[in-house]
Amino acid sequence: MAERDLIQQLDQALDGALAAAGPEVNELLRIAGFVRERPNLDFRSRLKNELLIRAQKQPHKEMTTMATPAVSYIREGFRSITPYLHGPREAGLMDFLKQAFGAEELGRYPRPDGSIMHGEVRIGDSVIELADVPADFPGPKATSLHLYVEDVDAVYRRAVEAGAISLYEPVNQGYGDREAGITDPVGNQWFIATHQGPRYLPEGLHSVMPGIRAQGASQYIDFLKRAFGAREFARHESPEGTVVHAKIKIGDSILETSEAHGPWQPMPGAMHFYVPDVDETYQQAVAAGAVSLTAPMDQPYGERSAGVVDPQGNYWYLATRTQPM
């Protein structure tokens, strides 16, 4: 009787170990169940020992397979930085982006009056977010963006036909781009370009990149480094040390900046910025000189978010994805 009690205890212990090991050992459990009531107790003990040894060789692998996958802090399909555009409803920004740039609508969330509370489109390899806002909206309304396309001449013509105002017609630039400029119905300035090289899109860049004209661009770059861990991708200065043009890498995204001058004055914009830890980035940005817009809080749509305004007036909507879509 004592021996049978020991076997029963071993049965229970082994059953628990095998079950924890995962679905790969189900067949072993089936075999063990088949021989459970056979009279040869010595055979059963030896068999269970062998099965236990085999199961214990891979418990970590099986447990890992069963574990809930980690949630990426960046929403699927997005990069670290996504431009967020604001404009009046009557401007019809989403429709303009479709007509002018062939944007693909990814989603829209209307208010009861039909205006867009939040919308998303894809242009090339990039996502842009947008919202219709009232005239008294306190945040940024129009900004500057750099758009790479396969045929700048064709896209420039479509944009003008869709209601854009021309800043300048397509022209070959000394830095290797054929480029044109337009202002959309909201007032955003788009610098449309086709790179004259092996690819229309230069290596390391994306279809859409926010552009920031800063008063004190060099100091602004320093702020981006302290606040968001930015790195310089490229930097070109005048003989006097003025930043003529710089590409700054933040996370997996590129932001362009230059010193404001002449007709090219600051146009503060908004960015949706995914970070691994929104609380840490928020505190870091405020310590670097940003002004708090909203403190970190959990949102019902599965993100923890916060907001800051940088020294140039740009809004940064910080976010960390906390739940899968």
GIJO-V19409 format. One record per residue. N is the residue number from 1. SS is DSSP state (H for helix, E for strand, - for the rest). OMEGA is omega in whole degrees, 0 to 359 (* if undefined). D_CENTER is the distance of its C-alpha to the mean C-alpha in whole Angstrom. Layout:
N/SS/OMEGA/D_CENTER
N/SS/OMEGA/D_CENTER
//
This chain:
1/-/180/65
2/H/180/63
3/H/181/62
4/H/177/61
5/H/179/59
6/H/180/57
7/H/179/56
8/H/177/55
9/H/178/53
10/H/177/51
11/H/184/51
12/H/181/48
13/H/181/47
14/H/178/46
15/H/179/45
16/H/180/42
17/H/181/41
18/H/179/41
19/H/179/39
20/H/183/36
21/H/174/36
22/-/188/34
23/H/183/35
24/H/183/36
25/H/179/39
26/H/180/40
27/H/178/43
28/H/178/45
29/H/180/45
30/H/180/47
31/H/180/49
32/H/179/50
33/H/181/50
34/H/184/53
35/H/188/55
36/-/185/54
37/-/177/58
38/-/189/60
39/-/185/63
40/-/184/62
41/H/180/60
42/H/178/61
43/H/181/59
44/H/181/56
45/H/180/56
46/H/180/55
47/H/181/53
48/H/177/51
49/H/179/50
50/H/179/49
51/H/180/47
52/H/179/45
53/H/180/45
54/H/182/43
55/H/184/41
56/H/180/40
57/-/184/39
58/-/181/36
59/H/183/35
60/H/179/32
61/H/183/30
62/H/180/31
63/H/178/30
64/H/179/27
65/H/183/27
66/H/185/27
67/-/176/25
68/-/181/22
69/-/180/19
70/-/179/16
71/-/176/13
72/-/181/10
73/-/177/8
74/-/178/5
75/-/183/6
76/-/180/7
77/-/181/7
78/-/169/4
79/-/183/3
80/-/183/4
81/E/175/6
82/E/176/7
83/E/178/10
84/E/186/12
85/E/178/16
86/E/177/19
87/E/179/22
88/-/182/25
89/H/185/26
90/H/179/29
91/H/178/27
92/-/187/25
93/H/182/22
94/H/179/20
95/H/178/23
96/H/181/24
97/H/178/20
98/H/184/22
99/H/186/25
100/H/191/24
101/H/181/21
102/-/182/21
103/-/176/18
104/E/179/17
105/E/179/17
106/E/180/15
107/E/173/16
108/E/182/18
109/E/187/19
110/E/169/23
111/-/179/25
112/-/181/28
113/-/178/29
114/-/177/27
115/-/184/25
116/E/175/21
117/E/178/20
118/E/178/16
119/E/180/15
120/E/175/13
121/E/175/14
122/E/175/13
123/E/184/15
124/-/180/15
125/-/188/12
126/E/176/10
127/E/173/9
128/E/175/11
129/E/183/11
130/E/177/15
131/E/170/18
132/E/182/22
133/-/178/23
134/-/182/27
135/-/182/29
136/-/178/29
137/-/186/25
138/-/184/25
139/-/181/21
140/-/182/21
141/-/182/22
142/-/184/22
143/-/183/20
144/E/180/20
145/E/177/17
146/E/184/18
147/E/175/18
148/E/181/19
149/-/181/21
150/-/183/24
151/-/185/27
152/H/182/26
153/H/181/30
154/H/181/29
155/H/177/26
156/H/180/28
157/H/180/31
158/H/181/29
159/H/179/27
160/H/178/30
161/H/181/32
162/-/176/29
163/-/179/30
164/-/174/28
165/E/182/31
166/E/169/31
167/E/172/30
168/E/181/32
169/E/181/32
170/E/181/31
171/E/177/33
172/E/181/32
173/-/182/31
174/-/181/32
175/-/170/29
176/-/178/29
177/E/163/27
178/E/196/29
179/E/174/27
180/E/180/28
181/E/177/27
182/E/172/27
183/E/183/26
184/-/183/25
185/-/177/26
186/-/185/24
187/-/175/25
188/-/176/22
189/E/181/23
190/E/176/21
191/E/188/23
192/E/186/23
193/E/168/23
194/E/181/25
195/E/181/25
196/-/181/28
197/-/180/28
198/-/179/27
199/-/179/24
200/-/180/23
201/-/181/20
202/-/181/21
203/-/176/19
204/-/180/16
205/-/182/15
206/-/183/13
207/-/181/14
208/E/178/13
209/E/177/13
210/E/177/14
211/E/182/17
212/E/173/19
213/E/189/23
214/E/170/24
215/-/189/27
216/-/185/28
217/H/181/25
218/H/178/26
219/H/179/26
220/H/177/22
221/H/177/21
222/H/177/23
223/H/181/21
224/H/178/18
225/H/182/19
226/H/186/20
227/H/191/18
228/H/180/14
229/-/182/16
230/-/176/15
231/E/180/17
232/E/177/20
233/E/177/19
234/E/180/22
235/E/180/24
236/E/182/27
237/E/174/30
238/-/177/33
239/-/179/36
240/-/179/36
241/-/178/33
242/-/179/31
243/E/178/27
244/E/178/28
245/E/177/24
246/E/173/22
247/E/185/18
248/E/180/16
249/E/178/13
250/E/188/11
251/-/179/9
252/-/187/8
253/E/178/9
254/E/174/12
255/E/180/14
256/E/178/17
257/E/178/20
258/E/178/24
259/E/176/27
260/-/180/28
261/E/176/31
262/-/180/34
263/-/184/32
264/E/182/28
265/-/183/28
266/-/174/25
267/-/184/23
268/-/180/20
269/-/180/17
270/E/179/14
271/E/170/11
272/E/191/8
273/E/177/7
274/E/182/5
275/-/180/8
276/-/183/11
277/-/185/13
278/H/180/13
279/H/181/17
280/H/181/17
281/H/178/15
282/H/180/17
283/H/180/20
284/H/180/19
285/H/179/18
286/H/178/21
287/H/181/24
288/H/177/23
289/-/177/24
290/-/177/21
291/E/181/23
292/E/174/21
293/E/174/20
294/E/177/20
295/E/180/20
296/E/177/18
297/E/177/18
298/E/182/18
299/-/182/17
300/-/181/18
301/-/171/15
302/-/176/14
303/E/168/12
304/E/189/14
305/E/175/13
306/E/179/15
307/E/175/16
308/E/174/17
309/E/184/19
310/-/184/20
311/-/178/23
312/-/179/23
313/-/177/22
314/-/178/18
315/E/177/16
316/E/176/13
317/E/183/12
318/E/182/11
319/E/171/9
320/E/179/9
321/E/182/9
322/-/180/13
323/-/177/14
324/-/179/14
325/-/*/13
//
